[in-house]
Amino acid sequence: MKTIFLQLIILFACISITYSQQDIINEEYGFKITLPNEWSIIMDGLSKDPVDKEGYLLVAGYGQDLAFIIEVEKEEIGIYKNHGSYDLEYFKKNFGNSASKKYSEYKIESVDSLMISGALFYNIITSSVLDNSRMIGRGYFAKYNDKIYTIISYCRESEYEKYKQGLNDCISSFNFLK
């Protein structure tokens, strides 16, 4: 009897975990990612801006505490047009240029790389100040086939530990569609 009761508890725990997630699948841009259900999807669709940048943009967040952004751009447009080399230095420079315009005291804290769904992603962790709050930013960048994939998150440093596992789960759930 105890065994059946324990199995039921495990089953209900798995069901609640399953229902507490949202799968984002984009066949056109070739990826899938799972986000916690508590996160709000603010924008999910095509992105166009006046700087000849067109692609896919997903913006999610948790209240005012966390921003999570996925951007996919075709290599031949926007800032990536005719670049040629997509190495760590290139992504550090572009992430830094973009972030330093928005935040003060911008600093790269660490840099590494990891394989996600068979592609090499560069991971850049930054700190900065926004509206007198210390912020932590995480950026993951990769070129895969003819597209540039960028996954970025920002949150207050005081909230980082609270969201760290959820962010790690999101990154590890990212998959390219075959």
C-alpha positions as CSV (number, residue, x, y, z in Angstrom):
1,M,0.0,0.0,0.0
2,K,2.8,2.4,0.8
3,T,4.4,1.7,-2.5
4,I,1.2,2.6,-4.4
5,F,0.8,5.7,-2.4
6,L,4.4,6.7,-3.1
7,Q,4.0,6.0,-6.8
8,L,0.9,8.2,-6.8
9,I,2.7,11.1,-5.1
10,I,5.6,10.8,-7.7
11,L,3.0,10.7,-10.5
12,F,1.2,13.9,-9.2
13,A,4.6,15.6,-8.8
14,C,5.5,14.8,-12.4
15,I,2.2,16.0,-13.6
16,S,2.5,19.3,-11.7
17,I,6.0,19.8,-13.1
18,T,4.7,19.1,-16.6
19,Y,1.8,21.5,-16.3
20,S,4.0,24.2,-14.8
21,Q,6.0,24.6,-18.0
22,Q,5.3,26.1,-21.4
23,D,6.9,24.8,-24.6
24,I,7.8,27.4,-27.2
25,I,8.2,25.7,-30.6
26,N,9.2,27.7,-33.7
27,E,9.4,25.6,-36.8
28,E,10.3,28.5,-39.1
29,Y,13.4,29.4,-37.1
30,G,14.0,25.8,-36.0
31,F,14.0,25.6,-32.3
32,K,12.1,24.5,-29.2
33,I,12.6,25.8,-25.6
34,T,10.7,25.2,-22.4
35,L,9.9,28.1,-20.0
36,P,8.4,28.1,-16.5
37,N,4.6,28.6,-16.6
38,E,5.0,31.5,-14.1
39,W,6.9,33.5,-16.8
40,S,4.7,35.8,-19.0
41,I,5.2,35.8,-22.7
42,I,5.4,39.5,-23.6
43,M,6.2,39.1,-27.3
44,D,6.3,36.0,-29.5
45,G,6.7,36.5,-33.2
46,L,8.5,38.2,-36.0
47,S,10.7,41.2,-35.2
48,K,11.3,44.0,-37.5
49,D,13.1,47.2,-36.7
50,P,14.3,50.2,-38.7
51,V,17.9,48.9,-38.8
52,D,17.3,46.3,-41.4
53,K,17.1,43.6,-38.7
54,E,14.4,41.0,-39.2
55,G,13.9,37.7,-37.5
56,Y,12.2,36.0,-34.6
57,L,11.9,37.6,-31.2
58,L,10.5,36.1,-28.0
59,V,10.4,38.2,-24.8
60,A,9.4,36.6,-21.6
61,G,9.5,37.8,-18.0
62,Y,8.6,37.4,-14.5
63,G,7.1,40.6,-13.2
64,Q,9.6,43.4,-13.1
65,D,12.3,41.0,-11.8
66,L,13.4,39.1,-14.8
67,A,13.7,39.5,-18.6
68,F,14.4,36.6,-20.9
69,I,14.9,37.2,-24.6
70,I,15.5,34.9,-27.5
71,E,16.4,36.4,-30.8
72,V,17.0,34.6,-34.1
73,E,18.3,36.5,-37.1
74,K,19.2,35.4,-40.5
75,E,22.9,35.7,-41.1
76,E,22.6,37.8,-44.2
77,I,20.7,40.7,-42.6
78,G,21.2,43.2,-39.8
79,I,24.4,43.6,-37.9
80,Y,25.5,40.1,-39.0
81,K,25.5,40.9,-42.7
82,N,28.8,39.9,-44.4
83,H,30.6,39.5,-41.1
84,G,32.2,36.2,-41.8
85,S,33.6,35.2,-38.4
86,Y,31.4,34.5,-35.4
87,D,33.9,33.8,-32.7
88,L,33.8,34.6,-29.0
89,E,35.5,38.1,-29.5
90,Y,32.8,39.1,-32.0
91,F,30.0,38.2,-29.6
92,K,31.7,39.8,-26.6
93,K,32.1,43.0,-28.6
94,N,28.5,43.1,-29.8
95,F,27.0,42.1,-26.5
96,G,29.2,44.7,-24.7
97,N,28.4,47.5,-27.2
98,S,24.7,46.9,-26.9
99,A,24.7,46.5,-23.0
100,S,27.0,49.4,-22.3
101,K,24.5,51.8,-24.1
102,K,21.8,50.8,-21.6
103,Y,23.6,50.2,-18.4
104,S,26.3,51.9,-16.4
105,E,29.3,50.1,-14.8
106,Y,29.0,47.3,-17.4
107,K,31.6,44.6,-16.8
108,I,32.1,41.1,-18.3
109,E,32.3,38.7,-15.3
110,S,33.0,35.4,-17.0
111,V,33.0,33.8,-20.4
112,D,32.9,30.2,-21.4
113,S,31.3,28.0,-24.0
114,L,29.1,25.0,-24.0
115,M,27.4,22.6,-26.4
116,I,23.6,23.0,-26.6
117,S,21.7,20.8,-29.0
118,G,24.8,20.0,-31.0
119,A,25.9,23.7,-31.5
120,L,28.7,25.6,-29.8
121,F,27.2,28.5,-27.7
122,Y,29.3,31.2,-26.2
123,N,28.1,32.1,-22.7
124,I,28.9,35.6,-21.4
125,I,27.9,36.6,-17.8
126,T,27.9,40.4,-17.1
127,S,27.2,42.8,-14.3
128,S,26.0,46.3,-14.6
129,V,23.9,49.0,-12.9
130,L,20.4,50.0,-14.1
131,D,18.4,52.6,-12.1
132,N,20.7,52.2,-9.1
133,S,20.2,48.4,-9.1
134,R,23.0,46.0,-9.7
135,M,22.0,43.7,-12.6
136,I,23.3,40.3,-13.8
137,G,23.1,39.5,-17.5
138,R,23.6,36.2,-19.2
139,G,24.0,35.9,-22.9
140,Y,24.3,32.8,-25.0
141,F,25.3,33.2,-28.7
142,A,25.6,30.8,-31.5
143,K,25.7,30.6,-35.3
144,Y,23.8,27.5,-36.5
145,N,23.2,26.9,-40.1
146,D,22.4,30.3,-41.6
147,K,21.0,31.9,-38.4
148,I,22.4,33.7,-35.4
149,Y,20.8,32.6,-32.1
150,T,20.9,34.9,-29.1
151,I,19.4,33.9,-25.7
152,I,19.7,36.7,-23.0
153,S,18.5,37.1,-19.5
154,Y,18.7,40.0,-17.1
155,C,17.7,40.3,-13.5
156,R,18.6,42.2,-10.3
157,E,21.6,40.7,-8.6
158,S,19.6,40.3,-5.4
159,E,17.2,38.1,-7.3
160,Y,19.7,36.1,-9.3
161,E,19.9,33.0,-7.1
162,K,16.1,32.9,-7.0
163,Y,15.9,32.6,-10.9
164,K,19.3,30.9,-11.6
165,Q,17.9,27.3,-11.7
166,G,14.9,28.3,-13.9
167,L,17.3,30.0,-16.3
168,N,19.6,27.0,-16.3
169,D,16.6,24.7,-17.0
170,C,15.5,27.0,-19.9
171,I,18.9,26.9,-21.5
172,S,19.3,23.1,-21.1
173,S,15.8,22.7,-22.6
174,F,16.8,24.5,-25.8
175,N,16.9,22.3,-28.9
176,F,17.3,22.8,-32.6
177,L,14.5,21.1,-34.6
178,K,15.8,18.7,-37.2
